[in-house]
Amino acid sequence: MLNARPLPFTLKDDPWDPIFSLRRHGRHRLTSVEMTLSNLCNMRCEHCAVGDTLVLAEPEKLPLDMMLRRLEEVEELRTISITGGEPTFAERTVKEYIIPLLQYARSRGIYSQINSNITLDYSRYEAIAPYLDVMHISFNYTSADDFHEIGFAKSGHPVPKAVAARMYERMMDNARRLGEGGLFVSAESMINFRTHRKMPEIHRLIAEMGCRRHEVHPMYPSAFAADLPVITPAQMRDAVTDLLNRRDPSLWMLFGTLPFYGCSDDAADRALLQRLANEPHVTVRNDPDGRNRLNVNLFTGDVFVTDFSDVPAFGNIRGSRLDELFERWLAHPLAKSVDCHCPAAACCGPNLLVKEMYYRDVDFGSRSAIV
């Protein structure tokens, strides 16, 4: 077994969901820290929300000790997430940053996640698996051809289909092997113009890979995705409904950043949310970004609401504690514009991208769930 530790959380206590820390503390507290450790990646996906930051050569990162000291200062820390780029792209990053950060998390009793495309050699992931809680992968494909078309759309040069096909097979094989070794593999799919009619087939492949969770999030315009066609909320509803009708009922499904709320005037929105609440092995996660999570860029030390936000940095770990920066963010007008909580619906409201896209003129603070 690569990771014999039993799953430390359940469907009823998702430590990344801000609703649980909000209930526990009576207000939003910083309980989750995401760290951007790489701007390198071996893919250039058309939907990449951080694609504009990807580079061919990156500068030195800040000293690991500085990040560890800042994590130690976070009083209510429950989770860390490591993201990129492809965090495991450079073996040096794996050895000098990722493994020590995961070991710190394990020693403190907090949960860890890495966002990876798992297309590299299995040994890269085998090295980190004993210390990791969640391997989070993106999977938006029904075939190697899909993978080739989507995964290298922004590469700037032709990528042979045969090369992409080998990476696709390696990704699927790595997911199976990691899962068989005991690691919790969670595959995320985005509902967008390419996938909204293919979600059940994507779901079937994710189940066949042995993933223990399928995450589903709508695509919102950011970085490479900014110029892609946008589907309507009705198309999103249809995609979610089709998936629920045809899913594997034994597989945990997690939906996030859905643009549907219990305070909606649209009865179809409320009906879908009610179904999601009643479906077994299905959860809907409130967006953690800016509610219980901040992102730290390990190259500059800058702190953001999220790794793909257009909101400028509002501090730096060189001179400030993360808890202090979180309080500074909560006082920001943008934070206040999406600061609402409806206990009846277990809802923390929209994130900034959703509000800007669908609810620009809506005051969520004046609304309440329709029951």
Buried (B, 14 or more C-beta within 10 A) or exposed (E): EBBEBEBEBEEEEBBBBBBBBBEEEEEBBBBBBBBBBBBBBBBBBBBBBBBEBBEEEBEEBBEBEBBEEBBEBBEEBBBBBBBBBBBBBBEEBBEEBBBBBBBBBBEEEBBBBBBBBBBBEBEBBBBBBBBBBBBBBBBBBBEBEBBBBBBBBBEEEEBEBEEBBEBBEBBBEBBBBBBEBBBBBBBBBBBBEBBBEBBBBBBBBBBEBBBBBBBBBBBBBBBBBEEBEEBEBEBBBBBBBBBBEEBBEEBBBBBBBBBBBBBBEBEBBBEBBEEBEEBEBBBBBBBBBBBBBBBBBBBBBBBBBBBBBEBEBBBBBEEBBBBEBBEBBBEBEBBEBBBBBBEEBBBBBBBBBBBBBBBEEBEBEEBBBBE
